[in-house]
């Protein structure tokens, strides 16, 4: 029984911390937003993506960058899209919580939640 507990402890220490090590948040103003037509299987709406001005991979836990050199965050709900679009139009900052263990299409970071406010969290 002691051996099982020791092995479980080792496994949890190896993998348990990994889940939290890559979680984080980034904030900034919306740079780009992209939606696709329904025939695009990888990005069928309500999936969409967006970037934040100046947010690089080093600012967002190693999330993959898009062609602009900024991190691409993948959103998956209509509510997230509405929030991102409203902030883009208002030219306000938002905060994006992401988790590298929860990656969206193309291994881009999946937005877990989006916060708006002045200033955002």
Helices and strands as residue ranges (DSSP letters): H 2-21, E 23-34, G 41-43, E 48-52, G 57-59, E 72-75, H 78-90, E 93-103, G 105-107, E 109-116
